[in-house]
């Protein structure tokens, strides 16, 4: 089964027309919607995604993010103890931030759970390399 795990940077770019990656983000999100059967976002990544909209317009911004996620059928992946530990291990091995390590950990966990075609959508090459190395 195919799966896309999103990093916040791609969804931020998708939401923000002034973002340098906006056009590419639209392309990547659209590709995931067309090609992937499942789309995941770790709760840590969700929190990261909310910061800008909350700062800009408060609750309305957060509501807009929630509508976007629902429209795109992006599922929340709760960070339980096992996933948190895997995220810490990824951080220790890669020196990524904890937020980026959780994106990688979510994707690695999906592979371990039987998803064969797992893609991480991130503009950060370090996140992409870490996933490739650990999966």
DRENDO-1510 file (C-alpha; in Angstrom, 1 decimal, always signed):
<recs>
REC; n; res; u; v; w
REC; 1; UNK; +0.0; +0.0; +0.0 .
REC; 2; UNK; +1.3; +3.5; -0.9 .
REC; 3; UNK; +1.7; +6.3; +1.6 .
REC; 4; UNK; +3.0; +9.9; +1.7 .
REC; 5; UNK; +4.3; +11.4; +5.0 .
REC; 6; UNK; +4.3; +15.2; +4.9 .
REC; 7; UNK; +6.9; +17.5; +6.4 .
REC; 8; UNK; +5.5; +20.8; +7.6 .
REC; 9; UNK; +7.5; +22.8; +5.0 .
REC; 10; UNK; +5.6; +21.3; +2.1 .
REC; 11; UNK; +2.2; +22.0; +3.7 .
REC; 12; UNK; +3.3; +25.5; +4.7 .
REC; 13; UNK; +4.3; +26.1; +1.1 .
REC; 14; UNK; +1.0; +24.8; -0.1 .
REC; 15; UNK; -1.0; +27.2; +2.2 .
REC; 16; UNK; +1.2; +30.3; +1.8 .
REC; 17; UNK; +1.0; +31.9; -1.7 .
REC; 18; UNK; +4.0; +34.0; -0.9 .
REC; 19; UNK; +6.2; +31.1; +0.1 .
REC; 20; UNK; +9.2; +30.5; -2.2 .
REC; 21; UNK; +8.1; +26.8; -2.6 .
REC; 22; UNK; +4.4; +27.5; -3.2 .
REC; 23; UNK; +4.1; +26.3; -6.8 .
REC; 24; UNK; +6.2; +23.2; -6.1 .
REC; 25; UNK; +4.2; +22.5; -2.9 .
REC; 26; UNK; +1.0; +22.6; -4.9 .
REC; 27; UNK; +2.5; +20.1; -7.3 .
REC; 28; UNK; +3.8; +17.8; -4.6 .
REC; 29; UNK; +0.5; +17.8; -2.6 .
REC; 30; UNK; -1.5; +17.3; -5.7 .
REC; 31; UNK; +0.7; +14.4; -6.8 .
REC; 32; UNK; +0.2; +12.8; -3.4 .
REC; 33; UNK; -3.5; +13.2; -3.6 .
REC; 34; UNK; -3.6; +11.7; -7.2 .
REC; 35; UNK; -1.1; +8.9; -6.6 .
REC; 36; UNK; -1.0; +7.9; -3.0 .
REC; 37; UNK; -3.7; +5.9; -1.3 .
REC; 38; UNK; -2.9; +7.3; +2.2 .
REC; 39; UNK; -1.5; +10.6; +3.5 .
REC; 40; UNK; -0.1; +11.0; +7.0 .
REC; 41; UNK; +1.0; +13.9; +9.2 .
REC; 42; UNK; +2.5; +13.3; +12.7 .
REC; 43; UNK; +0.9; +15.4; +15.5 .
REC; 44; UNK; +4.3; +17.1; +16.1 .
REC; 45; UNK; +4.3; +18.2; +12.4 .
REC; 46; UNK; +0.7; +19.3; +12.8 .
REC; 47; UNK; +1.7; +21.6; +15.7 .
REC; 48; UNK; +4.6; +23.0; +13.6 .
REC; 49; UNK; +2.2; +23.6; +10.8 .
REC; 50; UNK; -0.2; +25.6; +13.0 .
REC; 51; UNK; +2.3; +28.1; +14.3 .
REC; 52; UNK; +2.3; +30.5; +11.4 .
REC; 53; UNK; -1.4; +30.6; +10.8 .
REC; 54; UNK; -2.1; +31.1; +14.5 .
REC; 55; UNK; +0.4; +34.0; +14.6 .
REC; 56; UNK; -1.1; +35.6; +11.5 .
REC; 57; UNK; -4.8; +35.4; +12.1 .
REC; 58; UNK; -5.4; +33.3; +15.3 .
REC; 59; UNK; -8.1; +30.7; +15.5 .
REC; 60; UNK; -9.2; +31.3; +11.9 .
REC; 61; UNK; -5.8; +30.4; +10.7 .
REC; 62; UNK; -5.8; +27.1; +12.6 .
REC; 63; UNK; -9.3; +26.4; +11.4 .
REC; 64; UNK; -8.1; +26.9; +7.8 .
REC; 65; UNK; -5.3; +24.4; +8.3 .
REC; 66; UNK; -7.8; +21.9; +9.7 .
REC; 67; UNK; -10.1; +22.4; +6.7 .
REC; 68; UNK; -7.2; +21.9; +4.3 .
REC; 69; UNK; -6.1; +18.7; +6.1 .
REC; 70; UNK; -9.7; +17.3; +6.0 .
REC; 71; UNK; -10.1; +18.3; +2.3 .
REC; 72; UNK; -6.9; +16.6; +1.4 .
REC; 73; UNK; -7.7; +13.6; +3.6 .
REC; 74; UNK; -4.4; +13.9; +5.5 .
REC; 75; UNK; -4.6; +11.6; +8.5 .
REC; 76; UNK; -3.1; +12.5; +11.9 .
REC; 77; UNK; -0.6; +10.0; +13.3 .
REC; 78; UNK; -0.6; +10.2; +17.1 .
REC; 79; UNK; +2.9; +10.1; +18.6 .
REC; 80; UNK; +2.8; +7.3; +21.1 .
REC; 81; UNK; +5.7; +6.2; +23.2 .
REC; 82; UNK; +7.1; +3.9; +20.6 .
REC; 83; UNK; +7.0; +6.5; +17.9 .
REC; 84; UNK; +8.5; +9.1; +20.2 .
REC; 85; UNK; +11.4; +6.7; +21.0 .
REC; 86; UNK; +12.0; +6.1; +17.3 .
REC; 87; UNK; +12.0; +9.8; +16.7 .
REC; 88; UNK; +14.6; +10.3; +19.5 .
REC; 89; UNK; +16.7; +7.5; +17.9 .
REC; 90; UNK; +16.4; +9.2; +14.5 .
REC; 91; UNK; +17.5; +12.5; +16.0 .
REC; 92; UNK; +20.4; +10.9; +17.8 .
REC; 93; UNK; +21.6; +9.2; +14.5 .
REC; 94; UNK; +21.1; +12.1; +12.2 .
REC; 95; UNK; +21.2; +15.4; +14.3 .
REC; 96; UNK; +17.9; +16.5; +12.7 .
REC; 97; UNK; +15.6; +18.7; +14.7 .
REC; 98; UNK; +13.1; +16.7; +16.7 .
REC; 99; UNK; +10.3; +17.9; +14.4 .
REC; 100; UNK; +12.2; +16.6; +11.3 .
REC; 101; UNK; +13.2; +13.5; +13.1 .
REC; 102; UNK; +9.5; +12.8; +13.8 .
REC; 103; UNK; +8.7; +13.0; +10.1 .
REC; 104; UNK; +11.4; +10.5; +9.3 .
REC; 105; UNK; +10.3; +8.3; +12.3 .
REC; 106; UNK; +6.7; +8.3; +11.1 .
REC; 107; UNK; +7.8; +7.2; +7.6 .
REC; 108; UNK; +10.2; +4.5; +9.0 .
REC; 109; UNK; +7.4; +3.3; +11.3 .
REC; 110; UNK; +5.0; +3.0; +8.3 .
REC; 111; UNK; +7.5; +0.8; +6.5 .
REC; 112; UNK; +7.8; -1.4; +9.5 .
REC; 113; UNK; +4.0; -1.6; +9.6 .
REC; 114; UNK; +3.9; -3.0; +6.1 .
REC; 115; UNK; +3.6; +0.0; +3.8 .
REC; 116; UNK; +5.8; -0.8; +0.8 .
REC; 117; UNK; +5.7; +2.5; -1.1 .
REC; 118; UNK; +6.4; +5.2; +1.4 .
REC; 119; UNK; +7.4; +8.7; +0.3 .
REC; 120; UNK; +8.4; +11.6; +2.5 .
REC; 121; UNK; +7.4; +14.9; +1.0 .
REC; 122; UNK; +9.9; +17.5; +2.4 .
REC; 123; UNK; +11.9; +20.3; +0.9 .
REC; 124; UNK; +14.7; +19.6; +3.3 .
REC; 125; UNK; +17.3; +17.3; +1.6 .
REC; 126; UNK; +18.6; +16.3; +5.1 .
REC; 127; UNK; +15.2; +14.8; +5.9 .
REC; 128; UNK; +15.1; +13.0; +2.5 .
REC; 129; UNK; +18.6; +11.6; +3.0 .
REC; 130; UNK; +17.8; +10.4; +6.6 .
REC; 131; UNK; +14.7; +8.6; +5.4 .
REC; 132; UNK; +16.6; +6.9; +2.6 .
REC; 133; UNK; +19.4; +5.9; +5.0 .
REC; 134; UNK; +17.1; +4.5; +7.7 .
REC; 135; UNK; +14.5; +2.8; +5.6 .
</recs>
